Amino acid sequence: MCLIKAASVHTGLSERQIHSKRRHTELCEARWACWVIMRKAGMTLIQIGEAFGRGHDTVIYGLKAAEENLGARDHAFRRLITALESARECEELLNTQHN
């Protein structure tokens, strides 16, 4: 998944760490940012959960936490979301050109 790779590059965390079950703040925030972008792209909570090996209830919690981070004007988290949105748009453009 290109989105996880983009999160990895932006945060300096490995893709394996982002996918892990660990709950360190920086790992959770990287996951939550991916989930925000996936949700904006139209994926269901179940689809997002399956992509990360989690239940939809965990995804709901993460999306609420992400919303709180954005509402709290967490600039680093906002930059991560912006970077992932750009990566997703770039991926969509490349896919369109190849089809």
C-alpha contacts under 8 A as a table, 3 or more apart, distances in Angstrom:
res1	aa1	res2	aa2	distance
1	M	4	I	5.73
1	M	5	K	6.77
2	C	5	K	5.05
2	C	6	A	6.22
2	C	87	A	7.83
2	C	88	R	7.70
2	C	91	E	7.56
3	L	6	A	5.06
3	L	7	A	6.24
3	L	34	C	6.55
3	L	84	L	6.49
3	L	87	A	6.84
3	L	88	R	6.53
4	I	7	A	4.98
4	I	8	S	6.05
4	I	15	E	6.16
4	I	18	I	7.39
4	I	34	C	6.80
5	K	8	S	4.92
5	K	9	V	6.22
5	K	15	E	6.18
6	A	9	V	5.14
6	A	10	H	6.11
6	A	83	A	7.74
6	A	84	L	6.29
6	A	87	A	6.49
7	A	10	H	5.13
7	A	11	T	5.94
7	A	13	L	7.80
7	A	15	E	7.93
7	A	30	A	6.23
7	A	34	C	7.26
7	A	80	L	7.37
7	A	84	L	6.58
8	S	11	T	5.36
8	S	12	G	5.48
8	S	13	L	4.94
8	S	14	S	5.36
8	S	15	E	5.59
8	S	18	I	7.40
8	S	30	A	7.99
9	V	12	G	5.41
9	V	13	L	7.18
9	V	14	S	8.00
10	H	80	L	6.94
10	H	83	A	7.46
11	T	30	A	7.33
11	T	80	L	7.84
13	L	17	Q	6.31
13	L	18	I	6.84
13	L	27	L	7.63
14	S	17	Q	5.12
14	S	18	I	6.42
15	E	18	I	5.11
15	E	19	H	6.20
16	R	19	H	5.13
16	R	20	S	6.00
17	Q	20	S	4.99
17	Q	22	R	7.59
17	Q	27	L	6.84
18	I	27	L	5.52
18	I	28	C	7.56
18	I	30	A	6.52
18	I	31	R	6.01
19	H	31	R	7.50
19	H	52	F	6.02
22	R	27	L	7.20
22	R	28	C	7.94
23	R	27	L	6.42
23	R	28	C	5.82
24	H	27	L	5.36
24	H	28	C	6.16
25	T	28	C	5.14
25	T	29	E	6.06
26	E	29	E	5.21
26	E	30	A	6.25
27	L	30	A	5.21
27	L	31	R	6.30
28	C	31	R	5.08
28	C	32	W	5.98
28	C	62	G	7.82
29	E	32	W	4.96
29	E	33	A	6.04
29	E	66	A	7.27
29	E	77	F	7.27
30	A	33	A	5.23
30	A	34	C	6.44
30	A	80	L	7.80
31	R	34	C	5.15
31	R	35	W	6.24
32	W	35	W	4.91
32	W	36	V	6.19
32	W	59	V	7.94
32	W	62	G	5.38
32	W	63	L	6.19
32	W	65	A	7.71
32	W	66	A	5.90
33	A	36	V	5.13
33	A	37	I	6.50
33	A	66	A	6.89
33	A	77	F	7.58
33	A	80	L	6.90
33	A	81	I	5.60
33	A	84	L	7.63
34	C	37	I	5.28
34	C	38	M	6.12
34	C	81	I	7.76
34	C	84	L	7.22
35	W	38	M	4.95
35	W	39	R	5.97
35	W	48	I	6.60
35	W	59	V	7.27
35	W	62	G	7.70
35	W	63	L	6.85
36	V	39	R	5.18
36	V	40	K	6.21
36	V	63	L	6.36
36	V	66	A	7.46
36	V	81	I	7.76
37	I	40	K	5.03
37	I	41	A	6.18
37	I	81	I	7.37
37	I	84	L	7.06
37	I	85	E	6.44
37	I	88	R	7.96
38	M	41	A	5.00
38	M	42	G	6.65
38	M	43	M	5.71
38	M	48	I	6.87
39	R	42	G	5.18
39	R	43	M	5.05
39	R	44	T	6.66
39	R	45	L	7.43
39	R	48	I	7.62
40	K	43	M	7.37
43	M	47	Q	6.05
43	M	48	I	6.45
44	T	47	Q	5.13
44	T	48	I	6.28
45	L	48	I	5.18
45	L	49	G	6.08
45	L	56	H	5.08
45	L	59	V	6.30
45	L	60	I	7.20
46	I	49	G	5.03
46	I	50	E	6.07
46	I	55	G	6.79
46	I	56	H	4.98
47	Q	50	E	5.11
47	Q	51	A	6.20
48	I	51	A	5.14
48	I	52	F	6.57
48	I	56	H	7.47
48	I	59	V	7.14
49	G	52	F	5.28
49	G	53	G	5.79
49	G	54	R	4.48
49	G	55	G	5.05
49	G	56	H	5.28
49	G	58	T	7.47
49	G	59	V	6.06
50	E	53	G	4.88
50	E	54	R	5.91
50	E	55	G	7.06
51	A	54	R	7.74
54	R	58	T	6.43
54	R	59	V	7.36
55	G	58	T	5.44
55	G	59	V	6.68
56	H	59	V	4.95
56	H	60	I	6.22
57	D	60	I	5.03
57	D	61	Y	6.32
58	T	61	Y	5.09
58	T	62	G	6.17
59	V	62	G	4.98
59	V	63	L	6.07
60	I	63	L	5.19
60	I	64	K	6.25
61	Y	64	K	5.20
61	Y	65	A	6.19
62	G	65	A	5.00
62	G	66	A	6.03
63	L	66	A	4.96
63	L	67	E	6.16
64	K	67	E	5.04
64	K	68	E	6.31
65	A	68	E	5.04
65	A	69	N	6.27
66	A	69	N	5.02
66	A	70	L	6.23
67	E	70	L	5.10
67	E	71	G	6.02
68	E	71	G	4.90
68	E	72	A	5.98
69	N	72	A	5.10
69	N	73	R	6.58
69	N	74	D	5.52
69	N	77	F	6.93
70	L	73	R	5.29
70	L	74	D	5.76
70	L	75	H	7.91
70	L	77	F	6.98
70	L	78	R	6.22
71	G	74	D	7.47
73	R	78	R	7.56
74	D	77	F	5.47
74	D	78	R	6.20
75	H	78	R	4.98
75	H	79	R	6.11
76	A	79	R	5.12
76	A	80	L	6.30
77	F	80	L	5.04
77	F	81	I	6.31
78	R	81	I	5.13
78	R	82	T	6.25
79	R	82	T	5.04
79	R	83	A	6.11
80	L	83	A	5.08
80	L	84	L	6.18
81	I	84	L	5.18
81	I	85	E	6.11
82	T	85	E	5.09
82	T	86	S	6.26
83	A	86	S	5.16
83	A	87	A	6.26
84	L	87	A	4.92
84	L	88	R	6.11
85	E	88	R	5.14
85	E	89	E	6.19
86	S	89	E	5.11
86	S	90	C	6.13
87	A	90	C	5.08
87	A	91	E	6.16
88	R	91	E	5.04
88	R	92	E	6.17
89	E	92	E	5.10
89	E	93	L	6.19
90	C	93	L	5.09
90	C	94	L	6.24
91	E	94	L	5.13
91	E	95	N	6.15
92	E	95	N	5.08
92	E	96	T	6.12
93	L	96	T	5.12
93	L	97	Q	6.29
94	L	97	Q	5.17
94	L	98	H	6.29
95	N	98	H	5.21
95	N	99	N	6.31
96	T	99	N	5.40
